[in-house]
């Protein structure tokens, strides 16, 4: 029986790159996301390229009822999940707290923290019953440092860092691996979303250096998943060569 991976936020960026990589190695793939048309396109792409089985779940991780309803709709054979990649997340705005938009704060907290918890609770119980599993939490360098105007986004990723450590302890008796991957700058839709769809502003974030690509993080996740059974990588911080921290860069501008 092929192994099964469930990837949240799979319609673009790191999630999509993970779907391609795991499918390439014959995993059966469960992909989730808010944009159903992109989910269906990715499903067909994966099936055509890799001839693997793909199951789609169209929901927003912010919505606890949607999360539970969709996950519980999985047939029993699809619940034997070997790897959960908690990838869904976003940043909205880049302003000091006194100018922050509270709706944006709610969306970041509901997606990056509560959404991760909703999905993990359901899947972790299946893993516990099966006595196997590996949970990958996609964090950020923003979960290791705080930078100007990043306030609430940084807080959500610090929460992911803390939850990753807590999961590692809580799941210790159940032989479930837990790993956080904390990327620096990865060129995805991240900055476009952060700047409200302003593609020119987003493009400037990645000018003057070679950023990470989604495939780089997918490869890092693949490495963590394929360590020997007695080995657990608790966390990795992965940066572009030109980035030393959240705020130190070497750019050729």
C-alpha positions as CSV (number, residue, x, y, z in Angstrom):
1,X,0.0,0.0,0.0
2,X,1.5,3.4,-1.0
3,X,2.0,5.9,1.7
4,X,-0.3,8.9,2.0
5,X,0.5,12.6,2.5
6,X,-2.1,15.3,3.3
7,X,-1.0,18.8,2.3
8,X,-2.9,21.9,3.3
9,X,-2.7,25.0,1.1
10,X,-1.7,22.9,-1.8
11,X,-2.8,25.0,-4.7
12,X,0.3,27.1,-5.0
13,X,3.9,27.7,-3.7
14,X,5.4,25.3,-1.2
15,X,2.2,23.1,-0.9
16,X,2.1,22.6,-4.7
17,X,5.8,21.8,-4.8
18,X,5.4,19.2,-2.0
19,X,2.5,17.6,-3.9
20,X,4.6,17.2,-7.0
21,X,7.6,15.8,-5.1
22,X,5.7,13.3,-3.0
23,X,3.7,12.2,-6.1
24,X,6.9,11.7,-7.9
25,X,7.9,9.2,-5.2
26,X,4.6,7.3,-5.5
27,X,2.7,8.7,-2.5
28,X,-1.0,8.9,-2.6
29,X,-1.8,12.6,-2.3
30,X,-4.6,14.4,-0.4
31,X,-4.6,18.1,-1.4
32,X,-6.6,20.8,0.3
33,X,-7.3,24.4,-0.4
34,X,-9.8,27.2,-0.8
35,X,-9.6,27.4,-4.7
36,X,-11.4,24.4,-6.0
37,X,-10.6,25.1,-9.7
38,X,-6.9,25.1,-8.8
39,X,-7.3,21.9,-6.7
40,X,-8.9,20.1,-9.7
41,X,-6.2,21.3,-12.1
42,X,-3.5,20.1,-9.8
43,X,-5.2,16.8,-9.3
44,X,-5.2,16.2,-13.1
45,X,-1.6,17.4,-13.4
46,X,-0.4,15.0,-10.7
47,X,-2.4,12.0,-12.1
48,X,-1.1,12.6,-15.6
49,X,2.5,13.1,-14.6
50,X,2.9,10.5,-11.9
51,X,0.0,8.1,-12.3
52,X,-0.8,8.3,-8.6
53,X,-4.0,8.6,-6.7
54,X,-5.1,12.1,-5.7
55,X,-8.0,13.1,-3.4
56,X,-9.1,16.7,-3.1
57,X,-10.8,18.5,-0.2
58,X,-12.0,22.0,-0.9
59,X,-12.2,24.0,2.4
60,X,-10.7,26.9,4.3
61,X,-8.7,25.9,7.4
62,X,-10.1,28.9,9.2
63,X,-13.5,27.2,9.4
64,X,-13.5,24.5,12.0
65,X,-16.8,23.0,10.8
66,X,-15.5,22.8,7.2
67,X,-12.3,21.3,8.4
68,X,-14.1,18.6,10.4
69,X,-16.7,17.9,7.8
70,X,-14.2,17.5,4.9
71,X,-11.7,15.5,6.8
72,X,-14.3,13.1,8.2
73,X,-15.6,12.6,4.7
74,X,-12.4,10.8,3.8
75,X,-12.9,7.1,3.1
76,X,-11.3,4.8,5.8
77,X,-8.4,3.8,3.5
78,X,-7.5,7.5,3.0
79,X,-7.3,8.1,6.7
80,X,-4.1,6.1,7.1
81,X,-2.1,9.3,6.7
82,X,1.7,8.9,7.0
83,X,2.6,12.6,6.6
84,X,0.7,15.7,7.4
85,X,2.1,18.9,5.9
86,X,0.6,21.9,7.7
87,X,1.4,24.4,5.0
88,X,-1.7,26.7,4.8
89,X,-0.8,30.2,5.9
90,X,-0.6,33.8,4.9
91,X,0.5,37.3,5.8
92,X,-1.7,40.4,5.4
93,X,-0.2,43.9,5.6
94,X,3.1,45.3,6.8
95,X,2.3,48.1,9.1
96,X,2.9,49.1,12.8
97,X,0.4,47.8,15.3
98,X,-1.3,51.2,15.7
99,X,-2.2,51.2,12.0
100,X,-3.1,47.5,11.8
101,X,-6.4,46.3,10.3
102,X,-8.1,44.0,12.8
103,X,-9.8,41.9,10.2
104,X,-6.3,41.1,8.8
105,X,-5.2,40.1,12.3
106,X,-8.2,37.8,12.7
107,X,-7.5,36.2,9.3
108,X,-3.8,35.6,10.1
109,X,-4.6,34.1,13.6
110,X,-7.4,32.0,12.3
111,X,-5.4,30.6,9.4
112,X,-1.9,30.3,10.7
113,X,-2.7,29.2,14.2
114,X,-6.2,28.0,14.7
115,X,-6.4,26.4,11.2
116,X,-3.2,24.4,11.9
117,X,-4.7,23.2,15.2
118,X,-8.1,22.2,13.6
119,X,-6.4,20.0,11.0
120,X,-3.8,18.6,13.3
121,X,-6.4,17.5,15.9
122,X,-8.3,15.3,13.5
123,X,-5.3,13.8,11.7
124,X,-3.2,13.3,14.8
125,X,-5.9,11.1,16.3
126,X,-5.8,8.9,13.2
127,X,-2.0,8.7,13.5
128,X,-2.3,7.8,17.1
129,X,-4.7,5.0,16.3
130,X,-2.3,3.8,13.6
131,X,0.8,4.2,15.7
132,X,2.6,6.0,12.9
133,X,2.9,9.4,11.3
134,X,5.0,12.5,10.8
135,X,3.6,16.1,11.1
136,X,5.4,18.8,9.3
137,X,4.6,22.4,10.4
138,X,5.7,25.0,7.9
139,X,6.7,28.0,10.0
140,X,8.9,31.0,9.1
141,X,12.0,32.9,10.0
142,X,9.3,35.2,11.4
143,X,8.7,32.6,14.0
144,X,12.3,32.9,15.2
145,X,12.7,36.7,15.0
146,X,10.5,39.8,15.0
147,X,10.9,42.5,12.5
148,X,9.5,46.0,12.1
149,X,5.8,46.0,11.0
150,X,5.6,42.2,11.0
151,X,4.0,42.2,14.5
152,X,0.9,39.9,14.2
153,X,2.3,37.7,11.4
154,X,5.5,37.2,13.5
155,X,3.3,36.4,16.5
156,X,1.4,33.7,14.5
157,X,4.6,32.1,13.3
158,X,6.1,32.2,16.9
159,X,2.9,30.3,17.8
160,X,3.6,27.7,15.2
161,X,7.1,27.4,16.6
162,X,5.7,26.9,20.1
163,X,3.0,24.5,18.9
164,X,5.6,22.4,17.1
165,X,7.6,22.0,20.3
166,X,4.4,21.2,22.2
167,X,3.3,18.6,19.7
168,X,6.8,17.0,19.8
169,X,6.2,16.4,23.6
170,X,2.5,15.5,23.4
171,X,3.0,12.9,20.7
172,X,6.2,11.4,22.1
173,X,4.4,8.4,23.6
174,X,2.7,7.7,20.3
175,X,5.8,7.4,18.1
176,X,4.7,10.3,15.9
177,X,7.4,12.5,14.4
178,X,7.0,16.3,14.5
179,X,9.2,18.7,12.5
180,X,9.0,22.5,11.8
181,X,10.5,23.9,8.7
182,X,11.2,27.7,9.0
183,X,12.0,29.3,5.6
184,X,13.4,32.7,4.9
185,X,12.4,34.4,1.7
186,X,10.7,32.1,-0.7
187,X,9.3,33.5,-3.9
188,X,5.6,32.4,-3.9
189,X,2.3,34.3,-3.8
190,X,3.2,35.3,-0.2
191,X,4.2,38.9,-0.9
192,X,1.4,39.4,-3.4
193,X,-1.1,38.4,-0.7
194,X,0.7,40.4,1.9
195,X,0.4,43.6,-0.3
196,X,-3.2,43.0,-1.2
197,X,-2.5,41.9,-4.8
198,X,0.1,44.6,-5.6
199,X,2.4,42.6,-7.8
200,X,4.9,45.4,-8.4
201,X,5.3,45.9,-4.7
202,X,5.6,42.2,-4.1
203,X,8.2,41.9,-6.9
204,X,10.6,44.3,-5.2
205,X,10.8,41.9,-2.2
206,X,12.7,39.5,-4.3
207,X,14.9,41.9,-6.3
208,X,18.7,41.9,-6.1
209,X,19.3,38.4,-4.9
210,X,18.3,34.8,-5.5
211,X,15.5,33.8,-3.2
212,X,14.5,30.3,-2.2
213,X,12.1,28.5,-4.5
214,X,9.1,26.4,-3.3
215,X,10.9,23.3,-4.6
216,X,13.8,24.0,-2.2
217,X,11.5,23.8,0.8
218,X,9.8,20.7,-0.6
219,X,13.2,19.0,-0.9
220,X,13.9,20.0,2.7
221,X,10.6,18.5,3.9
222,X,11.3,15.4,1.9
223,X,14.7,15.0,3.6
224,X,13.1,15.4,7.0
225,X,10.4,12.8,6.2
226,X,13.0,10.3,5.0
227,X,15.3,10.1,8.0
228,X,15.6,6.7,9.7
229,X,12.7,5.6,12.0
230,X,14.7,6.4,15.2
231,X,15.6,10.0,13.9
232,X,13.4,13.1,14.4
233,X,14.4,16.5,13.0
234,X,12.8,18.9,15.4
235,X,13.2,22.0,13.3
236,X,15.2,23.5,10.4
237,X,15.7,27.2,9.5
238,X,16.3,27.4,5.8
239,X,17.5,30.7,4.2
240,X,18.7,32.0,0.8
241,X,22.5,32.4,0.7
242,X,21.9,36.2,0.5
243,X,19.8,36.3,3.6
244,X,21.4,35.9,7.1
245,X,18.3,36.7,9.2
246,X,14.9,38.3,8.9
247,X,16.6,41.7,8.4
248,X,20.1,41.1,7.1
249,X,20.6,40.8,3.4
250,X,23.2,41.1,0.7
251,X,21.5,42.5,-2.4
252,X,23.0,43.5,-5.7
253,X,20.9,46.5,-6.5
